[in-house]
Amino acid sequence: MTDVVDSDELMRRIQRARAYAVREERAWRARGDEAGPTDPGTARDADVRRTAYEVVLRVLDEILTPGRHPAQD
C-alpha cells in the first residue's frame, strides 16, 4: 500500500467499511433466519459470518468513536 492519504480520507474509508459491514451483517442474519431449522448447515454458516461482521463493526465503531462502547469480555 503506497498511497498516502490524509485523515479525512482515512475516516471516509473507515466509514465506508463500516457501512459495508452493516449491510453484510444484516444480509447474513437474514440468510440465517431464512435457513432456520430446515437447513442447519446453512444457518450455522450464516451465524458464523454474521458474528464475524459484528466483530468487525465493534472494532470500526471503537476506531470511529473511542471509548463510547462497552468493553466485551
N, C-alpha and C positions, 0 to 999 in steps of 0.2 A: 504494500500500500504506500504509494509515493505521493498521493495528493495531500496538499496542505490545506486544511480548512479552518475557518475561524470558528469561534464559539457559537455564533448564531447558526451557522450551517450544521455544526455538530448537534445542536439542540433540535433542529429540524429533522435531522436524520434519526435521532433517538425517538422523537415524537412519531415519525412515520413507522418506525419499527414497532413502537407500542401499539399504534392503530392496527397494524398488520397482525400482531399477536392477539389483540382483542377479537378481530374477525375470525382468526383461526381457532381460538378457544371456543367461541360460540358455535362455529361450524362443527368442531369435533364433539361438542356437547350435544348438538342436535343429532349427529350421526349415532352417537351412543344411545340417545333416547329412542331413536328410530329402531335400532337393532334390538334393544331391550333384551328380554329373556329368550326371544326366539333365535337369536344368533349371539351366543355368549362370547365367541371368539372376536367378532367384530366389536361388540360392546366393550370388551376388555381392551382391545387395541385403541379404540376411541377414548377410553378413560385414561390410558397411559399418555396419549398425545395431548389430551385436554389438560392433564396435570402438568405436562412439560410446558405448555403455553402459559399456564397460571404462574409457574415459577418464573418464567421469562418476564411476565408482567410485573411481578413483585420486584424483580431486580431493576427493571426500567423505571418503575414508579419511585424506587429509592434513589435512583440517579437523578430523576427529574425533580423530586421533592424530598430531599434528605431529611430523615428524622420524623416524618409525618406519619409513618406507617408502623404499626405494632410489630415488634420482633416475633418471629415464628421460631419456636424451639421444637 
